[in-house]
Amino acid sequence: MRPALTLATLLLAAAAAQAQSISVNKGQWSVTQDMYYEVSAGGEVIDIPAEHTAIEECWSLDEEVLIDESMVEMFEGCVSTGVNAKQFGLDIGLSCNFDGINVDGAALFSVSHGRDSFAAQIYLASPSGDEIDFQSHILMIGHRTGTCQAPG
């Protein structure tokens, strides 16, 4: 029984790797996003406050529930450096230029088995030794709260 389970797991992982995308279920979604920054220039710390947002949205289109390399377009100034697909996740390498500040990092997405929740972590950092030391960490957590409500 164990070899069959191992083979099934490998086949699923191979299928996910070929797909280079994952998705969540369509419906009403609640998503929170927290952004944290550590920035210094010439050794002097620049205080950038953390940000928190929360949204409630209806995701009814295929494009809205798909998680793939095209999501990099959401981060203006960024391009993908490659994708590593997993059975319930996707890791996307990032290279960005924000107003002359070059940063590299990754966007790591995980989707629950039932596809009704996800978590994403985005890490960006400037190369060590740069005049501007920039690091950011974004945490996104989403869960499906039901079906979309008809406009009132």
C-alpha positions as YAML, in Angstrom:
chain: A
units: angstrom
residues:
- id: 1
  name: MET
  ca: [0.00, 0.00, 0.00]
- id: 2
  name: ARG
  ca: [2.80, 2.40, 0.86]
- id: 3
  name: PRO
  ca: [4.48, 2.26, -2.63]
- id: 4
  name: ALA
  ca: [1.11, 3.05, -4.26]
- id: 5
  name: LEU
  ca: [0.61, 6.06, -1.96]
- id: 6
  name: THR
  ca: [4.13, 7.30, -2.68]
- id: 7
  name: LEU
  ca: [3.59, 6.91, -6.44]
- id: 8
  name: ALA
  ca: [0.26, 8.78, -6.27]
- id: 9
  name: THR
  ca: [1.93, 11.61, -4.34]
- id: 10
  name: LEU
  ca: [4.73, 11.84, -6.90]
- id: 11
  name: LEU
  ca: [2.26, 11.88, -9.80]
- id: 12
  name: LEU
  ca: [0.24, 14.68, -8.19]
- id: 13
  name: ALA
  ca: [3.40, 16.67, -7.52]
- id: 14
  name: ALA
  ca: [4.53, 16.16, -11.13]
- id: 15
  name: ALA
  ca: [1.13, 17.32, -12.43]
- id: 16
  name: ALA
  ca: [1.29, 20.43, -10.25]
- id: 17
  name: ALA
  ca: [4.82, 21.17, -11.41]
- id: 18
  name: GLN
  ca: [3.73, 20.95, -15.05]
- id: 19
  name: ALA
  ca: [0.72, 23.17, -14.48]
- id: 20
  name: GLN
  ca: [2.78, 26.06, -13.02]
- id: 21
  name: SER
  ca: [-0.41, 27.40, -11.46]
- id: 22
  name: ILE
  ca: [-2.85, 26.76, -8.64]
- id: 23
  name: SER
  ca: [-6.28, 28.17, -7.96]
- id: 24
  name: VAL
  ca: [-8.77, 28.81, -5.21]
- id: 25
  name: ASN
  ca: [-12.54, 28.37, -5.37]
- id: 26
  name: LYS
  ca: [-14.78, 31.09, -6.76]
- id: 27
  name: GLY
  ca: [-16.94, 32.97, -4.28]
- id: 28
  name: GLN
  ca: [-16.91, 35.72, -1.66]
- id: 29
  name: TRP
  ca: [-13.41, 36.20, -0.19]
- id: 30
  name: SER
  ca: [-12.02, 37.98, 2.84]
- id: 31
  name: VAL
  ca: [-8.33, 38.87, 2.51]
- id: 32
  name: THR
  ca: [-5.99, 40.63, 4.94]
- id: 33
  name: GLN
  ca: [-2.58, 41.99, 4.01]
- id: 34
  name: ASP
  ca: [0.16, 43.13, 6.38]
- id: 35
  name: MET
  ca: [3.27, 44.88, 5.07]
- id: 36
  name: TYR
  ca: [6.44, 45.40, 7.12]
- id: 37
  name: TYR
  ca: [9.54, 47.37, 6.12]
- id: 38
  name: GLU
  ca: [13.12, 47.79, 7.32]
- id: 39
  name: VAL
  ca: [14.91, 50.56, 5.44]
- id: 40
  name: SER
  ca: [18.12, 52.48, 6.00]
- id: 41
  name: ALA
  ca: [20.15, 54.85, 3.84]
- id: 42
  name: GLY
  ca: [23.80, 55.50, 4.58]
- id: 43
  name: GLY
  ca: [23.36, 53.73, 7.91]
- id: 44
  name: GLU
  ca: [20.46, 55.97, 9.00]
- id: 45
  name: VAL
  ca: [17.17, 54.18, 9.67]
- id: 46
  name: ILE
  ca: [14.19, 55.42, 7.70]
- id: 47
  name: ASP
  ca: [10.94, 54.83, 9.56]
- id: 48
  name: ILE
  ca: [8.28, 53.41, 7.28]
- id: 49
  name: PRO
  ca: [5.22, 52.34, 9.25]
- id: 50
  name: ALA
  ca: [3.69, 48.91, 8.78]
- id: 51
  name: GLU
  ca: [0.50, 48.78, 6.74]
- id: 52
  name: HIS
  ca: [-2.61, 46.65, 7.19]
- id: 53
  name: THR
  ca: [-5.48, 46.25, 4.74]
- id: 54
  name: ALA
  ca: [-8.56, 44.06, 4.69]
- id: 55
  name: ILE
  ca: [-10.91, 43.51, 1.77]
- id: 56
  name: GLU
  ca: [-14.11, 41.62, 1.07]
- id: 57
  name: GLU
  ca: [-14.51, 40.76, -2.62]
- id: 58
  name: CYS
  ca: [-16.42, 38.51, -4.97]
- id: 59
  name: TRP
  ca: [-14.06, 36.41, -7.09]
- id: 60
  name: SER
  ca: [-16.22, 35.00, -9.87]
- id: 61
  name: LEU
  ca: [-13.88, 35.03, -12.88]
- id: 62
  name: ASP
  ca: [-11.24, 32.42, -13.69]
- id: 63
  name: GLU
  ca: [-8.54, 35.14, -13.68]
- id: 64
  name: GLU
  ca: [-9.48, 36.17, -10.13]
- id: 65
  name: VAL
  ca: [-8.98, 32.70, -8.63]
- id: 66
  name: LEU
  ca: [-5.85, 31.68, -10.56]
- id: 67
  name: ILE
  ca: [-2.47, 31.93, -8.87]
- id: 68
  name: ASP
  ca: [0.33, 31.85, -11.44]
- id: 69
  name: GLU
  ca: [3.37, 33.74, -12.71]
- id: 70
  name: SER
  ca: [1.17, 36.49, -14.19]
- id: 71
  name: MET
  ca: [0.52, 37.71, -10.62]
- id: 72
  name: VAL
  ca: [3.94, 39.39, -10.74]
- id: 73
  name: GLU
  ca: [2.26, 42.11, -12.83]
- id: 74
  name: MET
  ca: [0.54, 43.25, -9.59]
- id: 75
  name: PHE
  ca: [3.94, 44.44, -8.34]
- id: 76
  name: GLU
  ca: [4.78, 47.36, -10.61]
- id: 77
  name: GLY
  ca: [8.48, 47.33, -11.44]
- id: 78
  name: CYS
  ca: [8.88, 43.57, -10.87]
- id: 79
  name: VAL
  ca: [9.56, 40.63, -13.18]
- id: 80
  name: SER
  ca: [9.54, 36.91, -12.50]
- id: 81
  name: THR
  ca: [12.86, 35.08, -12.24]
- id: 82
  name: GLY
  ca: [11.21, 31.65, -12.31]
- id: 83
  name: VAL
  ca: [8.48, 29.48, -10.85]
- id: 84
  name: ASN
  ca: [8.68, 26.42, -8.64]
- id: 85
  name: ALA
  ca: [5.32, 24.65, -8.49]
- id: 86
  name: LYS
  ca: [4.32, 22.35, -5.65]
- id: 87
  name: GLN
  ca: [1.21, 20.26, -5.05]
- id: 88
  name: PHE
  ca: [-0.59, 23.00, -3.07]
- id: 89
  name: GLY
  ca: [1.72, 25.91, -3.61]
- id: 90
  name: LEU
  ca: [3.71, 28.05, -5.95]
- id: 91
  name: ASP
  ca: [6.98, 29.90, -5.36]
- id: 92
  name: ILE
  ca: [7.74, 32.77, -7.74]
- id: 93
  name: GLY
  ca: [11.16, 34.43, -7.82]
- id: 94
  name: LEU
  ca: [11.08, 38.23, -8.08]
- id: 95
  name: SER
  ca: [13.46, 40.89, -9.33]
- id: 96
  name: CYS
  ca: [12.24, 44.46, -8.91]
- id: 97
  name: ASN
  ca: [13.28, 48.05, -9.48]
- id: 98
  name: PHE
  ca: [11.44, 50.58, -7.34]
- id: 99
  name: ASP
  ca: [12.47, 54.11, -8.33]
- id: 100
  name: GLY
  ca: [16.08, 53.03, -8.87]
- id: 101
  name: ILE
  ca: [16.25, 50.67, -5.89]
- id: 102
  name: ASN
  ca: [16.92, 47.11, -7.00]
- id: 103
  name: VAL
  ca: [15.51, 44.32, -4.84]
- id: 104
  name: ASP
  ca: [15.17, 40.58, -5.23]
- id: 105
  name: GLY
  ca: [12.97, 38.11, -3.44]
- id: 106
  name: ALA
  ca: [10.16, 35.63, -3.71]
- id: 107
  name: ALA
  ca: [6.40, 35.32, -3.51]
- id: 108
  name: LEU
  ca: [5.37, 32.08, -1.81]
- id: 109
  name: PHE
  ca: [1.75, 30.97, -2.18]
- id: 110
  name: SER
  ca: [0.03, 28.06, -0.44]
- id: 111
  name: VAL
  ca: [-3.57, 26.96, -0.96]
- id: 112
  name: SER
  ca: [-5.53, 24.74, 1.43]
- id: 113
  name: HIS
  ca: [-6.55, 21.26, 0.29]
- id: 114
  name: GLY
  ca: [-10.20, 22.34, -0.14]
- id: 115
  name: ARG
  ca: [-9.08, 25.51, -2.01]
- id: 116
  name: ASP
  ca: [-11.13, 27.71, 0.37]
- id: 117
  name: SER
  ca: [-8.15, 29.47, 1.94]
- id: 118
  name: PHE
  ca: [-4.66, 30.61, 1.03]
- id: 119
  name: ALA
  ca: [-1.60, 32.22, 2.52]
- id: 120
  name: ALA
  ca: [1.05, 34.22, 0.71]
- id: 121
  name: GLN
  ca: [4.36, 35.61, 1.88]
- id: 122
  name: ILE
  ca: [6.34, 38.03, -0.23]
- id: 123
  name: TYR
  ca: [9.93, 38.81, 0.72]
- id: 124
  name: LEU
  ca: [12.02, 41.51, -0.95]
- id: 125
  name: ALA
  ca: [15.52, 42.72, -0.08]
- id: 126
  name: SER
  ca: [18.19, 44.87, -1.66]
- id: 127
  name: PRO
  ca: [21.59, 43.26, -2.25]
- id: 128
  name: SER
  ca: [23.92, 43.56, 0.73]
- id: 129
  name: GLY
  ca: [26.35, 46.44, 0.45]
- id: 130
  name: ASP
  ca: [23.91, 48.75, -1.37]
- id: 131
  name: GLU
  ca: [23.73, 52.34, -0.13]
- id: 132
  name: ILE
  ca: [20.04, 51.83, 0.58]
- id: 133
  name: ASP
  ca: [19.30, 48.74, 2.66]
- id: 134
  name: PHE
  ca: [15.70, 47.73, 1.95]
- id: 135
  name: GLN
  ca: [13.77, 44.73, 3.24]
- id: 136
  name: SER
  ca: [10.07, 44.11, 3.17]
- id: 137
  name: HIS
  ca: [7.81, 41.27, 4.22]
- id: 138
  name: ILE
  ca: [4.20, 41.04, 3.09]
- id: 139
  name: LEU
  ca: [1.81, 38.51, 4.60]
- id: 140
  name: MET
  ca: [-1.55, 37.85, 2.90]
- id: 141
  name: ILE
  ca: [-4.17, 35.53, 4.31]
- id: 142
  name: GLY
  ca: [-7.45, 34.84, 2.55]
- id: 143
  name: HIS
  ca: [-10.44, 32.66, 3.13]
- id: 144
  name: ARG
  ca: [-13.64, 32.05, 1.23]
- id: 145
  name: THR
  ca: [-16.66, 33.21, 3.22]
- id: 146
  name: GLY
  ca: [-19.41, 31.91, 0.92]
- id: 147
  name: THR
  ca: [-21.04, 32.57, -2.40]
- id: 148
  name: CYS
  ca: [-21.03, 35.99, -4.00]
- id: 149
  name: GLN
  ca: [-23.89, 38.27, -3.05]
- id: 150
  name: ALA
  ca: [-26.05, 39.69, -5.81]
- id: 151
  name: PRO
  ca: [-25.69, 43.47, -6.19]
- id: 152
  name: GLY
  ca: [-28.42, 45.24, -4.18]
...
